[in-house]
Amino acid sequence: VLEQQEIIVDNSPIGIDAVTTHVGPNSEMTFAVYDAAVGDTSGSGLNINSFYVDVYANIVAEDSSGAKEERVRYLQRVSPEQIDYVGSVDSLMATFNVNVDEEEGEVASLSFYMVDANSAGLQNLNGSPNPNGATNDHVNFGPSSYTNANGVLDRAGNRSTVQQYRAKYDNTAPEAEVMSSVVETGIRIRLTDEGSGVDSTSINITSISSEGESSTYGIDSDEVSYNENSGILTFAVAEFGSTVEIEVADNTGNVAVAEAVSESLQLSVTDFHIFPNPFDPTVREATVEFILSKEAQVSIEGLDFNGRKVIELANDETFAPGVQQMSFAGNAIDGQQLANGVYFLRIVVKNGDDQEEQVFKAVVAKR
């Protein structure tokens, strides 16, 4: 008895997309690998044993004449057993560690090539092989300098199209700037990172009291809060005189450490700033923020580049201690929207005979 059976023919190559945009000296690279589009059941599944990666460093170095040039240096081959997979047979995330040697110059980025285990991989057009027994000699090349005949396989033997992915190299730690160390309002630190971005899950705070007692807090602690938009980290320290150490990493593992000593209460205005900055009042309002150590009468005005008063946000108004915020629509005193340019916001706080002030530069940039 003959039975009819439907056989699905898979003649489509798999796809590979880079997920990680930055890598550091010792960090991870992640790729999305898939054999079929979402909802498509015609794929035969991924053959993870065919998934190899060749890593090259794009290094900016000086030649004998002192001129800078970009060179490429073979770093490592990542084999299937060195890759961690998460997902299904049709779609998965492939992650592997990358180790960078910086002795040859300033690393600008890394190039990643997918190759097949059974192929010669990427072949330099001048005939020198790269993947197997590759040397550390510098070679100059671009994507057009290499050819390939094979790629990553699915279970039906279809090969992916091998292509180059480039990730920016980030070996610079985040900046952690202590903005305020007043007990009543908490220690506030502005975290910034122009590379891969701040990894908020890495935040670790150690507080040592004046008696020498030590406590550790993470991002999930009740005493810790972090605003992703403004980059402000706040830690509710229990008493003045405590030494607080803040450790934070970026998304490629570069670590920054900042230290602050909580202060006793006195009249002060700290962390006076506006965000976003620059801001476009035709798109959204800005937020003016500052911290008062205790109740005070507050005046906030803005001067243009010629020293003329064009903005008034508060005029001898009473504010409670703590973090204060107010919206700023970008309008001048006459009600007209401010023109593009630089404005100097000045805050003056008073309590009895005590007076403090700060100046902050705000930029209006309408499209």
C-alpha positions in Angstrom: 0.0 0.0 0.0 1.4 3.3 -1.1 0.8 6.3 1.1 1.1 9.9 -0.1 3.4 12.0 2.1 4.0 15.7 1.8 7.7 16.8 1.8 8.6 20.4 2.5 11.5 21.5 0.3 13.9 24.0 2.0 16.1 25.8 -0.4 16.3 29.1 1.4 19.5 30.4 3.1 19.5 31.3 6.7 19.8 34.8 8.0 22.3 36.4 10.4 21.8 39.8 12.1 24.2 41.6 14.4 22.7 42.5 17.8 25.7 44.0 19.6 26.8 47.4 18.4 29.8 47.9 20.8 32.4 45.5 22.1 35.1 46.1 24.8 38.5 44.5 25.7 36.7 41.5 27.2 33.1 41.5 26.4 30.4 39.5 24.5 29.2 39.7 21.0 25.6 38.5 20.1 24.1 37.6 16.7 20.6 36.6 15.8 20.6 33.6 13.6 17.4 32.3 12.0 16.4 29.8 9.3 12.9 31.1 8.4 10.8 34.2 8.7 8.5 34.5 11.6 5.5 32.2 11.1 7.2 30.4 8.2 7.4 26.6 8.9 9.4 25.7 5.8 12.8 26.0 7.4 14.7 22.8 8.2 16.4 24.2 11.3 19.8 25.5 12.1 23.0 23.4 12.0 24.8 25.0 14.9 27.9 22.8 14.4 28.5 24.8 11.2 28.5 28.2 12.9 32.1 29.6 13.1 33.1 33.2 13.6 36.4 34.9 12.6 37.3 38.1 14.4 39.5 40.8 13.2 40.5 44.1 14.9 40.5 47.3 12.9 43.4 49.1 14.4 44.4 52.8 13.8 48.2 52.9 13.9 51.1 55.0 12.7 53.2 54.0 9.7 57.0 54.6 9.4 56.3 58.2 8.3 54.1 59.0 11.2 50.9 59.0 9.2 47.9 57.2 10.7 46.3 54.3 8.8 43.8 51.6 9.6 45.2 48.1 9.7 43.4 44.9 10.2 44.7 42.1 12.5 43.3 38.6 12.9 42.4 38.0 16.5 40.6 34.7 17.0 38.4 32.0 15.5 35.3 31.2 17.6 34.3 27.6 17.2 30.8 26.1 17.8 31.7 24.8 21.3 32.6 28.4 22.3 29.3 29.8 21.4 26.3 29.9 23.8 22.9 29.5 22.1 19.5 30.6 23.4 16.3 29.9 21.4 14.8 27.3 19.1 16.2 25.3 16.2 14.7 27.9 13.8 15.8 31.0 15.6 18.4 31.6 18.2 20.7 34.1 19.8 24.4 33.2 19.5 26.7 34.8 22.1 30.5 34.4 22.4 33.3 36.1 24.3 35.8 38.5 22.5 39.3 39.2 23.8 41.1 42.1 22.3 44.9 42.7 22.3 45.6 46.4 22.2 49.4 46.3 21.8 49.4 47.2 18.2 47.6 50.6 18.4 44.2 52.1 19.0 41.4 49.7 18.2 38.6 51.4 16.4 36.3 48.5 15.8 36.0 44.8 15.3 35.0 42.9 12.2 33.1 39.6 12.4 32.8 37.1 9.6 30.6 34.0 9.6 32.2 31.0 8.0 31.3 27.3 7.5 33.3 24.6 9.3 33.9 22.7 6.1 35.0 25.7 4.0 38.3 27.5 3.7 36.4 30.5 5.1 37.4 33.9 3.9 40.2 33.9 1.4 42.4 36.9 0.8 42.6 37.6 -2.9 46.4 37.5 -2.8 46.1 33.9 -1.7 47.1 33.9 2.0 44.6 32.0 4.1 43.0 33.6 7.2 40.9 31.2 9.3 43.2 28.2 9.6 46.6 28.9 11.0 46.2 32.7 10.5 49.1 34.8 11.4 49.1 38.1 13.4 50.7 40.0 10.6 48.9 43.2 9.6 47.0 43.1 6.3 45.1 45.9 4.7 41.7 44.9 3.3 38.1 45.9 2.9 35.0 43.8 2.4 35.7 43.7 -1.3 39.2 42.2 -0.6 37.7 38.9 0.4 35.8 36.2 -1.3 33.9 33.3 0.2 32.2 30.3 -1.2 30.5 29.0 1.9 28.5 30.2 4.9 26.6 28.9 7.9 24.5 25.8 7.1 20.9 24.9 7.9 19.9 21.2 8.2 19.1 21.0 4.6 22.5 22.2 3.6 21.5 25.7 2.5 24.3 28.2 3.2 24.0 31.7 4.5 25.6 34.6 2.7 28.8 35.4 4.5 29.1 39.0 5.2 31.1 41.4 7.4 29.7 42.9 10.6 31.5 45.7 12.3 31.1 46.6 16.0 32.5 49.8 17.5 35.2 49.2 20.1 34.6 50.8 23.5 37.3 50.7 26.1 36.3 53.9 27.9 34.7 53.7 31.3 31.5 55.7 32.1 31.7 59.1 33.8 30.3 59.3 37.3 30.0 62.9 38.5 28.9 63.6 42.1 26.2 66.3 41.9 25.0 66.3 45.5 26.0 64.7 48.8 23.3 66.2 51.1 21.8 63.7 53.6 18.3 64.9 53.4 18.0 64.7 49.6 20.3 61.8 49.0 23.6 61.5 47.2 23.0 62.2 43.5 25.4 61.2 40.8 25.1 61.8 37.1 26.2 58.8 35.0 27.1 59.3 31.4 28.7 57.1 28.7 29.2 58.1 25.1 30.0 54.5 24.0 28.0 51.4 24.6 25.8 53.1 27.3 25.5 52.7 31.1 24.6 49.2 32.3 22.2 50.1 35.2 22.2 46.5 36.4 25.9 46.8 37.3 25.4 49.7 39.8 26.9 48.7 43.1 27.0 51.1 46.1 29.0 50.6 49.3 28.2 52.9 52.2 30.6 53.1 55.2 29.3 54.9 58.2 31.4 57.2 60.4 31.6 54.2 62.8 33.1 52.0 60.1 30.0 49.9 59.4 29.7 48.8 55.8 26.6 48.1 53.7 26.2 47.2 50.1 23.3 48.2 47.8 22.3 47.3 44.2 20.0 48.8 41.7 17.0 46.9 43.1 17.5 48.2 46.6 14.9 50.5 48.0 17.6 53.1 48.8 18.7 53.3 45.2 16.9 54.9 42.2 18.2 55.6 38.7 16.6 57.8 36.0 17.5 56.4 32.6 16.5 59.7 30.8 18.5 62.1 32.9 21.2 59.7 34.0 20.8 60.7 37.6 21.5 58.0 40.3 20.1 58.8 43.7 21.2 57.0 46.9 19.3 57.6 50.2 22.2 57.7 52.6 21.2 57.3 56.3 23.5 59.8 58.0 25.9 62.5 57.3 29.6 61.7 57.5 29.2 58.4 55.6 31.6 57.6 52.8 29.8 56.2 49.8 31.6 54.4 46.9 29.6 54.0 43.7 30.8 51.5 41.0 29.1 51.2 37.6 30.0 49.6 34.3 29.0 50.3 30.7 27.6 47.6 28.4 31.0 46.4 27.3 32.3 46.0 30.9 34.3 49.1 31.4 34.1 50.2 35.1 34.0 53.6 36.7 34.2 54.4 40.5 33.1 57.5 42.2 33.2 58.5 45.9 31.3 61.0 48.0 31.0 61.9 51.6 27.6 62.9 52.9 27.4 66.3 54.3 25.6 68.0 57.2 22.6 70.2 56.4 23.1 73.8 55.4 21.6 76.0 52.8 22.6 74.9 49.4 21.3 74.5 45.9 22.8 71.7 43.9 22.4 69.8 40.6 20.7 72.8 38.9 20.2 71.6 35.3 17.7 71.3 32.5 16.9 68.2 30.4 16.9 67.5 27.6 19.7 69.9 26.7 19.7 71.0 23.9 15.9 70.9 23.6 13.4 71.7 20.9 10.3 73.5 22.3 8.4 72.7 19.2 8.7 69.0 20.0 8.5 68.8 23.8 8.8 70.8 27.0 12.1 70.7 29.0 12.4 70.0 32.7 14.3 72.3 35.1 15.5 70.4 38.1 17.5 71.4 41.3 18.0 70.3 44.8 17.5 72.4 48.0 19.1 71.4 51.2 16.3 73.1 53.1 13.3 75.4 52.5 14.2 78.5 50.6 12.9 81.4 48.5 13.8 80.7 44.9 14.2 82.9 41.9 15.1 81.6 38.5 15.8 83.8 35.5 17.4 83.4 32.1 19.7 85.7 30.2 20.4 85.7 26.5 24.0 85.8 25.1 23.9 89.6 25.3 23.0 89.6 29.0 19.4 90.6 28.6 16.8 89.0 30.9 14.4 87.1 28.7 13.2 84.2 30.9 11.6 84.2 34.3 10.6 80.8 35.8 10.3 81.8 39.5 10.4 85.1 41.4 11.1 84.7 45.2 8.8 81.7 45.5 9.0 79.3 48.5 10.2 75.8 47.8 10.5 72.8 50.2 13.8 71.0 50.6 14.6 68.1 48.3 14.4 67.6 44.6 12.4 70.2 42.7 11.2 70.1 39.1 9.3 72.5 36.9 8.3 72.4 33.3 9.7 74.9 30.8 7.9 75.4 27.5 10.7 77.4 25.9 8.8 80.8 26.0 10.3 84.2 26.8 8.9 86.8 29.2 6.8 88.3 26.4 5.2 84.9 25.7 7.0 84.4 22.4 8.9 81.2 21.8 12.6 81.6 22.3 14.9 81.7 19.2 17.6 79.1 18.7 20.7 79.9 20.8 22.4 79.7 24.1 20.7 80.9 27.3 22.1 81.2 30.8 19.7 80.1 33.5 20.5 81.5 37.0 19.0 80.3 40.2 19.2 82.3 43.5 18.0 80.7 46.8 17.7 82.5 50.1 17.0 81.5 53.6 17.3 84.4 56.1 20.8 85.9 55.7 22.0 82.9 53.7 22.1 83.0 49.9 23.3 80.6 47.3 23.2 80.7 43.5 24.1 78.6 40.4 24.2 79.2 36.7 23.5 76.6 34.0 23.8 76.9 30.2 20.7 75.8 28.2 20.6 75.5 24.5 17.4 75.9 22.4 17.7 74.0 19.1 14.6 74.0 17.0 14.6 72.0 13.8 
